[in-house]
Amino acid sequence: MKELVIMTDNPLTPYERTVAHEQDVSRFRHPYPTFDYQTRINDLAHKIEATEADAALLPNPVDLTYYTGSSQPANLYVPAGDGKHARLFVRRAMAFTKQEAGLPEKYLKQGGLSAIVEYASHVDTIGLPLETTPASLASKLADALDADPINISDVVLTQRAIKEEEEIELLTDAAELYEVAHGAIQRRAAPGVTEKQVGGEVVGALVAAGMDDNIFFRRWDARLPAAGLIASGETLSLVSGHAMTVTGTGVARSMPWGPSKRSLESGDFLVADIALNRAGYHGDVARTYVIGEATPTQHEWFEWTLALHEAARDAIEPGVPAEEPYLAAYRRAEELGVADWLCGYAEMQAPYIGHSIGLEADEEPTLMRGNTEKIREGMVLTIEPKLIHPERGAVMIEDDYLVTTDGVKRLSTVPQELFEISI
């Protein structure tokens, strides 16, 4: 055995433990705007004053990204009405956090729960985003502060709903990524190719184009297959309860929606509904294809779906209730005689037509029957009607829209057409 030689005349240079993390990592990442995080925190502090909470504590990485610019493990403490004394308590990776957080360094403090308790003045109530905070963590935080927890999710989401100009640019970049998915589908889809193989082509192309391969949701039980939702032929009318839309069946009970092992056939409808993440901001776009030449019946089904999309889109303007786009689409569906097939059928029919998007793919408001929340200028909303029929199959057209003073501006760029894939 060869003897190991220890080189004692050239020792390793001593270094501080965090020196490697102090190099600038931004050159490895997508460009990211500089937002006014202090103003965002101050606005949150004032909004908390209108609740029963004495302070807010935000542990959710997506919320932390919005209010600080960093999603490193941390908790943001914000006293009601006093944004100047907000503090970001960083549990780990302070060196990264100092680079990422767009806050003066005095806002950053090293430490976990005990550091928060030491810093916080006495509070009787603590605001938490309870729908994204595990019950065990919420209980632990409230017990440590000896305070009653109050859900402030609506406060956070209402503030996040209105997008700034730089956010709209990122949302536009995300929506435009569907161009990449569209090209991948047209390249790969053919008779004999499985839905899953088409999905693989889509994923590879999107990741190579720079898409962040994680999709963030507000709901604790929401998740997506890597390729989004891709379905064809007879799988189009099989709607999973996990997403009341065109879902497909997936290939396993553990992920019972998305691309399956079904092989495409000539004449099939193929629907792709894909969530897209660019630098943390999401697009959500869907298009419908035909394997080969579309029949007159397929063209008719598509044109009716497009009419429903246009009815919902044209109903959007600042100040109208969030249910109005759905009601407008439903009224048009009744005129066309297809209301029974709008967004599902029988017990798997959903009374909604879209939702808001941003740092998460499923933000509020949801455009559904009974939602009286007002649509506001600066929101970014999806419109996603679909007609689903057990025999005709399904057509879906989804696009992302910025709400403007007098209507909407479409952010997604692929034409609203029924695409025929040559065979």
VOKOLLUM-311869 format. One record per residue (C-alpha): z, x, y; residue number from 1; chain. Coordinates in nm, 3 decimals. Example, Ala and Ser with C-alpha at 12.3 -4.5 7.8 and 13.67 -1.06 7.14 Angstrom:
// VOKOLLUM-311869
+---------+---------+---------+-----+-------+
|      up |    east |   north |   n | chain |
+---------+---------+---------+-----+-------+
|   0.780 |   1.230 |  -0.450 |   1 |     A |
|   0.714 |   1.367 |  -0.106 |   2 |     A |
+---------+---------+---------+-----+-------+
***
This chain:
// VOKOLLUM-311869
+---------+---------+---------+-----+-------+
|      up |    east |   north |   n | chain |
+---------+---------+---------+-----+-------+
|   0.000 |   0.000 |   0.000 |   1 |     A |
|  -0.093 |   0.130 |   0.343 |   2 |     A |
|   0.209 |   0.217 |   0.555 |   3 |     A |
|   0.256 |   0.008 |   0.871 |   4 |     A |
|   0.255 |   0.229 |   1.179 |   5 |     A |
|   0.466 |   0.116 |   1.476 |   6 |     A |
|   0.318 |   0.229 |   1.809 |   7 |     A |
|   0.628 |   0.314 |   2.013 |   8 |     A |
|   0.448 |   0.511 |   2.284 |   9 |     A |
|   0.271 |   0.200 |   2.424 |  10 |     A |
|   0.530 |  -0.077 |   2.447 |  11 |     A |
|   0.440 |  -0.431 |   2.550 |  12 |     A |
|   0.480 |  -0.493 |   2.920 |  13 |     A |
|   0.791 |  -0.699 |   2.997 |  14 |     A |
|   0.714 |  -1.036 |   3.156 |  15 |     A |
|   0.879 |  -1.352 |   3.273 |  16 |     A |
|   0.858 |  -1.631 |   3.016 |  17 |     A |
|   0.646 |  -1.856 |   3.238 |  18 |     A |
|   0.407 |  -1.599 |   3.379 |  19 |     A |
|   0.118 |  -1.711 |   3.156 |  20 |     A |
|   0.156 |  -2.068 |   3.279 |  21 |     A |
|   0.138 |  -1.961 |   3.641 |  22 |     A |
|  -0.233 |  -1.883 |   3.621 |  23 |     A |
|  -0.456 |  -2.145 |   3.783 |  24 |     A |
|  -0.568 |  -2.385 |   3.511 |  25 |     A |
|  -0.785 |  -2.607 |   3.734 |  26 |     A |
|  -1.092 |  -2.396 |   3.655 |  27 |     A |
|  -1.074 |  -2.520 |   3.293 |  28 |     A |
|  -1.068 |  -2.889 |   3.392 |  29 |     A |
|  -1.268 |  -3.157 |   3.568 |  30 |     A |
|  -1.241 |  -3.152 |   3.949 |  31 |     A |
|  -0.966 |  -3.382 |   4.068 |  32 |     A |
|  -0.917 |  -3.527 |   4.418 |  33 |     A |
|  -0.616 |  -3.461 |   4.637 |  34 |     A |
|  -0.445 |  -3.795 |   4.684 |  35 |     A |
|  -0.166 |  -3.869 |   4.932 |  36 |     A |
|   0.112 |  -3.897 |   4.676 |  37 |     A |
|   0.390 |  -3.910 |   4.935 |  38 |     A |
|   0.236 |  -4.222 |   5.086 |  39 |     A |
|   0.206 |  -4.377 |   4.740 |  40 |     A |
|   0.572 |  -4.305 |   4.669 |  41 |     A |
|   0.678 |  -4.435 |   5.010 |  42 |     A |
|   0.482 |  -4.756 |   4.949 |  43 |     A |
|   0.650 |  -4.795 |   4.610 |  44 |     A |
|   0.993 |  -4.742 |   4.768 |  45 |     A |
|   0.926 |  -5.022 |   5.018 |  46 |     A |
|   0.793 |  -5.255 |   4.749 |  47 |     A |
|   1.107 |  -5.198 |   4.542 |  48 |     A |
|   1.311 |  -5.324 |   4.838 |  49 |     A |
|   1.159 |  -5.667 |   4.778 |  50 |     A |
|   1.297 |  -5.671 |   4.422 |  51 |     A |
|   1.653 |  -5.671 |   4.293 |  52 |     A |
|   1.629 |  -5.305 |   4.192 |  53 |     A |
|   1.829 |  -5.039 |   4.380 |  54 |     A |
|   1.589 |  -4.770 |   4.262 |  55 |     A |
|   1.296 |  -4.715 |   4.026 |  56 |     A |
|   1.264 |  -4.469 |   3.740 |  57 |     A |
|   0.916 |  -4.407 |   3.601 |  58 |     A |
|   0.877 |  -4.214 |   3.273 |  59 |     A |
|   0.523 |  -4.328 |   3.181 |  60 |     A |
|   0.265 |  -4.043 |   3.198 |  61 |     A |
|  -0.006 |  -4.267 |   3.347 |  62 |     A |
|   0.224 |  -4.389 |   3.625 |  63 |     A |
|   0.332 |  -4.030 |   3.686 |  64 |     A |
|  -0.033 |  -3.930 |   3.726 |  65 |     A |
|  -0.078 |  -4.202 |   3.988 |  66 |     A |
|   0.235 |  -4.121 |   4.189 |  67 |     A |
|   0.253 |  -3.741 |   4.152 |  68 |     A |
|  -0.077 |  -3.604 |   4.017 |  69 |     A |
|   0.084 |  -3.464 |   3.701 |  70 |     A |
|   0.146 |  -3.617 |   3.360 |  71 |     A |
|   0.369 |  -3.338 |   3.234 |  72 |     A |
|   0.693 |  -3.469 |   3.071 |  73 |     A |
|   0.904 |  -3.594 |   3.361 |  74 |     A |
|   1.081 |  -3.891 |   3.521 |  75 |     A |
|   1.012 |  -4.004 |   3.878 |  76 |     A |
|   1.321 |  -4.140 |   4.055 |  77 |     A |
|   1.251 |  -4.347 |   4.370 |  78 |     A |
|   1.537 |  -4.505 |   4.571 |  79 |     A |
|   1.455 |  -4.846 |   4.717 |  80 |     A |
|   1.328 |  -4.808 |   5.074 |  81 |     A |
|   1.374 |  -4.431 |   5.074 |  82 |     A |
|   1.067 |  -4.247 |   4.951 |  83 |     A |
|   1.179 |  -3.924 |   5.119 |  84 |     A |
|   1.458 |  -3.890 |   4.864 |  85 |     A |
|   1.238 |  -3.956 |   4.563 |  86 |     A |
|   1.248 |  -3.676 |   4.308 |  87 |     A |
|   1.038 |  -3.580 |   4.009 |  88 |     A |
|   1.271 |  -3.458 |   3.732 |  89 |     A |
|   1.060 |  -3.228 |   3.516 |  90 |     A |
|   1.173 |  -3.198 |   3.155 |  91 |     A |
|   0.929 |  -2.927 |   3.049 |  92 |     A |
|   0.642 |  -2.713 |   3.185 |  93 |     A |
|   0.762 |  -2.680 |   3.545 |  94 |     A |
|   0.496 |  -2.413 |   3.612 |  95 |     A |
|   0.218 |  -2.656 |   3.520 |  96 |     A |
|   0.383 |  -2.935 |   3.716 |  97 |     A |
|   0.400 |  -2.721 |   4.031 |  98 |     A |
|   0.024 |  -2.668 |   4.007 |  99 |     A |
|  -0.061 |  -3.029 |   3.934 | 100 |     A |
|   0.181 |  -3.236 |   4.140 | 101 |     A |
|   0.057 |  -3.302 |   4.489 | 102 |     A |
|   0.408 |  -3.307 |   4.632 | 103 |     A |
|   0.613 |  -3.058 |   4.834 | 104 |     A |
|   0.823 |  -2.843 |   4.604 | 105 |     A |
|   1.146 |  -3.001 |   4.729 | 106 |     A |
|   1.044 |  -3.316 |   4.539 | 107 |     A |
|   1.048 |  -3.127 |   4.207 | 108 |     A |
|   1.369 |  -3.073 |   4.015 | 109 |     A |
|   1.414 |  -2.922 |   3.671 | 110 |     A |
|   1.607 |  -3.137 |   3.426 | 111 |     A |
|   1.633 |  -3.447 |   3.218 | 112 |     A |
|   1.866 |  -3.743 |   3.212 | 113 |     A |
|   2.182 |  -3.558 |   3.309 | 114 |     A |
|   2.009 |  -3.416 |   3.618 | 115 |     A |
|   1.898 |  -3.766 |   3.720 | 116 |     A |
|   2.251 |  -3.901 |   3.684 | 117 |     A |
|   2.388 |  -3.613 |   3.891 | 118 |     A |
|   2.133 |  -3.669 |   4.169 | 119 |     A |
|   2.117 |  -4.048 |   4.185 | 120 |     A |
|   2.357 |  -4.226 |   4.414 | 121 |     A |
|   2.536 |  -4.517 |   4.254 | 122 |     A |
|   2.293 |  -4.791 |   4.155 | 123 |     A |
|   2.378 |  -5.127 |   4.008 | 124 |     A |
|   2.022 |  -5.204 |   3.903 | 125 |     A |
|   1.738 |  -4.971 |   3.801 | 126 |     A |
|   1.371 |  -5.070 |   3.803 | 127 |     A |
|   1.174 |  -4.968 |   3.494 | 128 |     A |
|   0.817 |  -5.047 |   3.377 | 129 |     A |
|   0.957 |  -5.215 |   3.068 | 130 |     A |
|   0.626 |  -5.300 |   2.902 | 131 |     A |
|   0.545 |  -4.926 |   2.868 | 132 |     A |
|   0.898 |  -4.792 |   2.819 | 133 |     A |
|   1.036 |  -4.795 |   2.461 | 134 |     A |
|   1.343 |  -5.016 |   2.434 | 135 |     A |
|   1.556 |  -4.727 |   2.314 | 136 |     A |
|   1.457 |  -4.515 |   2.616 | 137 |     A |
|   1.506 |  -4.802 |   2.862 | 138 |     A |
|   1.852 |  -4.864 |   2.720 | 139 |     A |
|   1.937 |  -4.494 |   2.732 | 140 |     A |
|   1.828 |  -4.461 |   3.096 | 141 |     A |
|   2.010 |  -4.775 |   3.207 | 142 |     A |
|   2.329 |  -4.682 |   3.020 | 143 |     A |
|   2.334 |  -4.330 |   3.165 | 144 |     A |
|   2.306 |  -4.469 |   3.519 | 145 |     A |
|   2.546 |  -4.755 |   3.437 | 146 |     A |
|   2.286 |  -4.992 |   3.581 | 147 |     A |
|   2.116 |  -5.313 |   3.471 | 148 |     A |
|   1.743 |  -5.265 |   3.396 | 149 |     A |
|   1.489 |  -5.471 |   3.591 | 150 |     A |
|   1.121 |  -5.487 |   3.502 | 151 |     A |
|   0.907 |  -5.356 |   3.790 | 152 |     A |
|   0.577 |  -5.339 |   3.601 | 153 |     A |
|   0.417 |  -5.594 |   3.832 | 154 |     A |
|   0.514 |  -5.387 |   4.137 | 155 |     A |
|   0.350 |  -5.076 |   3.996 | 156 |     A |
|   0.036 |  -5.252 |   3.873 | 157 |     A |
|  -0.012 |  -5.445 |   4.197 | 158 |     A |
|  -0.005 |  -5.119 |   4.392 | 159 |     A |
|  -0.242 |  -4.949 |   4.150 | 160 |     A |
|  -0.487 |  -5.242 |   4.152 | 161 |     A |
|  -0.644 |  -5.149 |   4.486 | 162 |     A |
|  -0.849 |  -4.835 |   4.440 | 163 |     A |
|  -0.894 |  -4.559 |   4.695 | 164 |     A |
|  -1.236 |  -4.412 |   4.771 | 165 |     A |
|  -1.178 |  -4.106 |   4.551 | 166 |     A |
|  -1.061 |  -4.327 |   4.264 | 167 |     A |
|  -1.377 |  -4.535 |   4.293 | 168 |     A |
|  -1.584 |  -4.215 |   4.267 | 169 |     A |
|  -1.406 |  -4.124 |   3.942 | 170 |     A |
|  -1.446 |  -4.478 |   3.807 | 171 |     A |
|  -1.816 |  -4.459 |   3.890 | 172 |     A |
|  -1.846 |  -4.127 |   3.706 | 173 |     A |
|  -1.680 |  -4.288 |   3.404 | 174 |     A |
|  -1.906 |  -4.593 |   3.408 | 175 |     A |
|  -2.217 |  -4.375 |   3.439 | 176 |     A |
|  -2.120 |  -4.196 |   3.117 | 177 |     A |
|  -2.256 |  -4.497 |   2.928 | 178 |     A |
|  -2.600 |  -4.347 |   2.996 | 179 |     A |
|  -2.503 |  -4.078 |   2.743 | 180 |     A |
|  -2.389 |  -4.332 |   2.484 | 181 |     A |
|  -2.704 |  -4.536 |   2.544 | 182 |     A |
|  -2.924 |  -4.236 |   2.468 | 183 |     A |
|  -2.725 |  -4.153 |   2.155 | 184 |     A |
|  -2.762 |  -4.508 |   2.021 | 185 |     A |
|  -3.135 |  -4.508 |   2.079 | 186 |     A |
|  -3.169 |  -4.173 |   1.901 | 187 |     A |
|  -2.960 |  -4.256 |   1.594 | 188 |     A |
|  -2.988 |  -4.629 |   1.527 | 189 |     A |
|  -3.243 |  -4.709 |   1.256 | 190 |     A |
|  -3.268 |  -4.903 |   0.930 | 191 |     A |
|  -3.046 |  -4.744 |   0.665 | 192 |     A |
|  -2.818 |  -4.571 |   0.917 | 193 |     A |
|  -2.459 |  -4.696 |   0.914 | 194 |     A |
|  -2.268 |  -4.824 |   1.214 | 195 |     A |
|  -2.026 |  -4.535 |   1.161 | 196 |     A |
|  -2.309 |  -4.282 |   1.178 | 197 |     A |
|  -2.426 |  -4.433 |   1.505 | 198 |     A |
|  -2.067 |  -4.409 |   1.628 | 199 |     A |
|  -2.051 |  -4.043 |   1.532 | 200 |     A |
|  -2.361 |  -3.969 |   1.738 | 201 |     A |
|  -2.209 |  -4.156 |   2.034 | 202 |     A |
|  -1.877 |  -3.973 |   2.016 | 203 |     A |
|  -2.037 |  -3.630 |   1.984 | 204 |     A |
|  -2.268 |  -3.691 |   2.277 | 205 |     A |
|  -1.993 |  -3.827 |   2.503 | 206 |     A |
|  -1.748 |  -3.545 |   2.432 | 207 |     A |
|  -2.022 |  -3.286 |   2.482 | 208 |     A |
|  -2.102 |  -3.452 |   2.817 | 209 |     A |
|  -1.742 |  -3.405 |   2.928 | 210 |     A |
|  -1.579 |  -3.739 |   2.848 | 211 |     A |
|  -1.203 |  -3.719 |   2.793 | 212 |     A |
|  -1.168 |  -3.833 |   2.434 | 213 |     A |
|  -0.857 |  -4.046 |   2.494 | 214 |     A |
|  -0.852 |  -4.405 |   2.615 | 215 |     A |
|  -0.531 |  -4.525 |   2.784 | 216 |     A |
|  -0.402 |  -4.881 |   2.759 | 217 |     A |
|  -0.107 |  -5.060 |   2.916 | 218 |     A |
|  -0.030 |  -5.256 |   2.602 | 219 |     A |
|   0.189 |  -5.081 |   2.347 | 220 |     A |
|  -0.027 |  -5.198 |   2.055 | 221 |     A |
|  -0.371 |  -5.136 |   2.206 | 222 |     A |
|  -0.597 |  -4.866 |   2.065 | 223 |     A |
|  -0.965 |  -4.806 |   2.008 | 224 |     A |
|  -1.178 |  -4.631 |   1.747 | 225 |     A |
|  -1.321 |  -4.307 |   1.884 | 226 |     A |
|  -1.667 |  -4.463 |   1.919 | 227 |     A |
|  -1.543 |  -4.784 |   2.079 | 228 |     A |
|  -1.665 |  -5.111 |   1.929 | 229 |     A |
|  -2.002 |  -5.093 |   1.753 | 230 |     A |
|  -2.112 |  -5.381 |   1.533 | 231 |     A |
|  -2.437 |  -5.513 |   1.388 | 232 |     A |
|  -2.586 |  -5.792 |   1.181 | 233 |     A |
|  -2.331 |  -6.004 |   0.997 | 234 |     A |
|  -2.035 |  -5.798 |   1.125 | 235 |     A |
|  -2.103 |  -5.927 |   1.478 | 236 |     A |
|  -1.945 |  -6.266 |   1.411 | 237 |     A |
|  -1.634 |  -6.118 |   1.245 | 238 |     A |
|  -1.375 |  -6.105 |   1.523 | 239 |     A |
|  -1.056 |  -5.904 |   1.471 | 240 |     A |
|  -0.738 |  -6.036 |   1.626 | 241 |     A |
|  -0.673 |  -5.696 |   1.782 | 242 |     A |
|  -0.945 |  -5.753 |   2.044 | 243 |     A |
|  -1.086 |  -6.100 |   2.108 | 244 |     A |
|  -1.441 |  -5.982 |   2.163 | 245 |     A |
|  -1.724 |  -5.838 |   1.955 | 246 |     A |
|  -1.512 |  -5.614 |   1.735 | 247 |     A |
|  -1.681 |  -5.531 |   1.408 | 248 |     A |
|  -1.462 |  -5.469 |   1.105 | 249 |     A |
|  -1.398 |  -5.094 |   1.102 | 250 |     A |
|  -1.376 |  -4.905 |   0.775 | 251 |     A |
|  -1.004 |  -4.940 |   0.701 | 252 |     A |
|  -0.720 |  -5.191 |   0.725 | 253 |     A |
|  -0.535 |  -4.943 |   0.945 | 254 |     A |
|  -0.814 |  -4.972 |   1.208 | 255 |     A |
|  -0.970 |  -5.312 |   1.137 | 256 |     A |
|  -1.230 |  -5.309 |   1.415 | 257 |     A |
|  -1.505 |  -5.079 |   1.533 | 258 |     A |
|  -1.798 |  -4.925 |   1.341 | 259 |     A |
|  -1.810 |  -5.001 |   0.969 | 260 |     A |
|  -2.001 |  -4.853 |   0.676 | 261 |     A |
|  -2.260 |  -5.133 |   0.702 | 262 |     A |
|  -2.618 |  -5.001 |   0.709 | 263 |     A |
|  -2.846 |  -5.127 |   0.985 | 264 |     A |
|  -3.142 |  -5.343 |   0.892 | 265 |     A |
|  -3.468 |  -5.420 |   1.067 | 266 |     A |
|  -3.423 |  -5.716 |   1.301 | 267 |     A |
|  -3.048 |  -5.666 |   1.351 | 268 |     A |
|  -2.868 |  -5.719 |   1.676 | 269 |     A |
|  -2.647 |  -5.416 |   1.749 | 270 |     A |
|  -2.372 |  -5.440 |   2.013 | 271 |     A |
|  -2.193 |  -5.135 |   2.159 | 272 |     A |
|  -1.883 |  -5.193 |   2.374 | 273 |     A |
|  -1.748 |  -4.855 |   2.481 | 274 |     A |
|  -1.451 |  -4.755 |   2.696 | 275 |     A |
|  -1.511 |  -4.429 |   2.883 | 276 |     A |
|  -1.260 |  -4.186 |   3.034 | 277 |     A |
|  -1.352 |  -3.933 |   3.300 | 278 |     A |
|  -1.068 |  -3.728 |   3.447 | 279 |     A |
|  -0.824 |  -4.006 |   3.360 | 280 |     A |
|  -1.024 |  -4.296 |   3.507 | 281 |     A |
|  -1.201 |  -4.548 |   3.287 | 282 |     A |
|  -1.531 |  -4.724 |   3.258 | 283 |     A |
|  -1.598 |  -5.012 |   3.020 | 284 |     A |
|  -1.961 |  -5.094 |   2.945 | 285 |     A |
|  -2.142 |  -5.291 |   2.673 | 286 |     A |
|  -2.507 |  -5.338 |   2.586 | 287 |     A |
|  -2.704 |  -5.514 |   2.313 | 288 |     A |
|  -2.991 |  -5.369 |   2.108 | 289 |     A |
|  -3.234 |  -5.494 |   1.846 | 290 |     A |
|  -3.345 |  -5.277 |   1.555 | 291 |     A |
|  -3.720 |  -5.326 |   1.588 | 292 |     A |
|  -3.891 |  -5.600 |   1.786 | 293 |     A |
|  -3.673 |  -5.884 |   1.920 | 294 |     A |
|  -3.758 |  -6.241 |   1.819 | 295 |     A |
|  -3.794 |  -6.525 |   2.072 | 296 |     A |
|  -3.457 |  -6.659 |   1.953 | 297 |     A |
|  -3.292 |  -6.321 |   2.017 | 298 |     A |
|  -3.445 |  -6.304 |   2.364 | 299 |     A |
|  -3.314 |  -6.656 |   2.435 | 300 |     A |
|  -2.961 |  -6.565 |   2.319 | 301 |     A |
|  -2.971 |  -6.260 |   2.544 | 302 |     A |
|  -3.100 |  -6.448 |   2.850 | 303 |     A |
|  -2.826 |  -6.708 |   2.813 | 304 |     A |
|  -2.562 |  -6.434 |   2.796 | 305 |     A |
|  -2.709 |  -6.269 |   3.105 | 306 |     A |
|  -2.690 |  -6.604 |   3.287 | 307 |     A |
|  -2.320 |  -6.627 |   3.201 | 308 |     A |
|  -2.266 |  -6.271 |   3.324 | 309 |     A |
|  -2.437 |  -6.352 |   3.653 | 310 |     A |
|  -2.236 |  -6.672 |   3.700 | 311 |     A |
|  -1.907 |  -6.483 |   3.654 | 312 |     A |
|  -2.021 |  -6.194 |   3.875 | 313 |     A |
|  -2.132 |  -6.424 |   4.156 | 314 |     A |
|  -1.793 |  -6.599 |   4.157 | 315 |     A |
|  -1.610 |  -6.278 |   4.250 | 316 |     A |
|  -1.500 |  -6.234 |   4.610 | 317 |     A |
|  -1.173 |  -6.146 |   4.781 | 318 |     A |
|  -0.922 |  -6.429 |   4.780 | 319 |     A |
|  -1.049 |  -6.630 |   4.482 | 320 |     A |
|  -0.816 |  -6.679 |   4.183 | 321 |     A |
|  -0.868 |  -6.442 |   3.892 | 322 |     A |
|  -0.955 |  -6.738 |   3.667 | 323 |     A |
|  -1.259 |  -6.836 |   3.875 | 324 |     A |
|  -1.512 |  -6.592 |   3.718 | 325 |     A |
|  -1.423 |  -6.729 |   3.374 | 326 |     A |
|  -1.443 |  -7.091 |   3.492 | 327 |     A |
|  -1.782 |  -7.024 |   3.655 | 328 |     A |
|  -1.915 |  -6.872 |   3.331 | 329 |     A |
|  -1.773 |  -7.161 |   3.129 | 330 |     A |
|  -1.939 |  -7.420 |   3.356 | 331 |     A |
|  -2.272 |  -7.239 |   3.314 | 332 |     A |
|  -2.219 |  -7.224 |   2.937 | 333 |     A |
|  -2.166 |  -7.601 |   2.932 | 334 |     A |
|  -2.493 |  -7.648 |   3.122 | 335 |     A |
|  -2.672 |  -7.431 |   2.864 | 336 |     A |
|  -2.502 |  -7.606 |   2.572 | 337 |     A |
|  -2.335 |  -7.287 |   2.444 | 338 |     A |
|  -1.973 |  -7.332 |   2.558 | 339 |     A |
|  -1.855 |  -7.344 |   2.195 | 340 |     A |
|  -1.978 |  -6.985 |   2.148 | 341 |     A |
|  -1.857 |  -6.828 |   2.473 | 342 |     A |
|  -1.630 |  -6.529 |   2.400 | 343 |     A |
|  -1.583 |  -6.626 |   2.036 | 344 |     A |
|  -1.579 |  -6.953 |   1.845 | 345 |     A |
|  -1.337 |  -7.191 |   1.672 | 346 |     A |
|  -0.985 |  -7.044 |   1.654 | 347 |     A |
|  -1.118 |  -6.700 |   1.753 | 348 |     A |
|  -1.240 |  -6.807 |   2.097 | 349 |     A |
|  -1.074 |  -6.643 |   2.400 | 350 |     A |
|  -1.057 |  -6.800 |   2.750 | 351 |     A |
|  -1.132 |  -6.479 |   2.941 | 352 |     A |
|  -1.434 |  -6.301 |   3.085 | 353 |     A |
|  -1.307 |  -5.958 |   3.200 | 354 |     A |
|  -1.028 |  -5.747 |   3.343 | 355 |     A |
|  -0.939 |  -5.475 |   3.591 | 356 |     A |
|  -0.976 |  -5.106 |   3.504 | 357 |     A |
|  -0.846 |  -4.779 |   3.646 | 358 |     A |
|  -0.614 |  -4.516 |   3.499 | 359 |     A |
|  -0.589 |  -4.757 |   3.207 | 360 |     A |
|  -0.865 |  -4.956 |   3.044 | 361 |     A |
|  -0.678 |  -5.288 |   3.059 | 362 |     A |
|  -0.520 |  -5.321 |   3.402 | 363 |     A |
|  -0.440 |  -5.642 |   3.585 | 364 |     A |
|  -0.566 |  -5.890 |   3.678 | 365 |     A |
|  -0.722 |  -6.035 |   3.364 | 366 |     A |
|  -1.006 |  -6.276 |   3.447 | 367 |     A |
|  -0.889 |  -6.566 |   3.234 | 368 |     A |
|  -0.820 |  -6.936 |   3.253 | 369 |     A |
|  -0.486 |  -7.008 |   3.421 | 370 |     A |
|  -0.454 |  -6.677 |   3.609 | 371 |     A |
|  -0.398 |  -6.769 |   3.975 | 372 |     A |
|  -0.353 |  -6.412 |   4.099 | 373 |     A |
|  -0.593 |  -6.349 |   4.385 | 374 |     A |
|  -0.881 |  -6.105 |   4.352 | 375 |     A |
|  -0.863 |  -5.844 |   4.631 | 376 |     A |
|  -1.107 |  -5.611 |   4.797 | 377 |     A |
|  -1.088 |  -5.265 |   4.638 | 378 |     A |
|  -1.024 |  -5.386 |   4.283 | 379 |     A |
|  -1.259 |  -5.266 |   4.007 | 380 |     A |
|  -1.326 |  -5.538 |   3.751 | 381 |     A |
|  -1.529 |  -5.571 |   3.433 | 382 |     A |
|  -1.741 |  -5.874 |   3.354 | 383 |     A |
|  -1.794 |  -5.903 |   2.977 | 384 |     A |
|  -1.932 |  -6.236 |   2.855 | 385 |     A |
|  -2.054 |  -6.259 |   2.500 | 386 |     A |
|  -2.206 |  -6.532 |   2.289 | 387 |     A |
|  -2.090 |  -6.510 |   1.928 | 388 |     A |
|  -2.240 |  -6.732 |   1.657 | 389 |     A |
|  -2.197 |  -6.707 |   1.276 | 390 |     A |
|  -2.574 |  -6.728 |   1.220 | 391 |     A |
|  -2.732 |  -6.603 |   1.541 | 392 |     A |
|  -2.503 |  -6.304 |   1.568 | 393 |     A |
|  -2.378 |  -6.187 |   1.906 | 394 |     A |
|  -2.495 |  -6.059 |   2.242 | 395 |     A |
|  -2.273 |  -5.886 |   2.495 | 396 |     A |
|  -2.336 |  -5.752 |   2.847 | 397 |     A |
|  -2.045 |  -5.575 |   3.018 | 398 |     A |
|  -2.047 |  -5.394 |   3.350 | 399 |     A |
|  -1.795 |  -5.258 |   3.600 | 400 |     A |
|  -1.786 |  -5.393 |   3.956 | 401 |     A |
|  -1.614 |  -5.288 |   4.277 | 402 |     A |
|  -1.490 |  -5.588 |   4.478 | 403 |     A |
|  -1.621 |  -5.560 |   4.834 | 404 |     A |
|  -1.574 |  -5.772 |   5.147 | 405 |     A |
|  -1.864 |  -6.000 |   5.056 | 406 |     A |
|  -1.893 |  -5.977 |   4.679 | 407 |     A |
|  -1.932 |  -5.693 |   4.431 | 408 |     A |
|  -2.107 |  -5.360 |   4.378 | 409 |     A |
|  -2.206 |  -5.261 |   4.024 | 410 |     A |
|  -2.082 |  -4.915 |   3.919 | 411 |     A |
|  -2.241 |  -4.894 |   3.572 | 412 |     A |
|  -2.606 |  -4.794 |   3.575 | 413 |     A |
|  -2.783 |  -4.883 |   3.247 | 414 |     A |
|  -3.022 |  -5.175 |   3.310 | 415 |     A |
|  -2.910 |  -5.521 |   3.200 | 416 |     A |
|  -3.179 |  -5.553 |   2.936 | 417 |     A |
|  -3.210 |  -5.633 |   2.567 | 418 |     A |
|  -3.314 |  -5.295 |   2.426 | 419 |     A |
|  -3.555 |  -5.275 |   2.136 | 420 |     A |
|  -3.524 |  -4.965 |   1.916 | 421 |     A |
|  -3.856 |  -4.865 |   1.768 | 422 |     A |
|  -3.870 |  -4.823 |   1.390 | 423 |     A |
+---------+---------+---------+-----+-------+
***
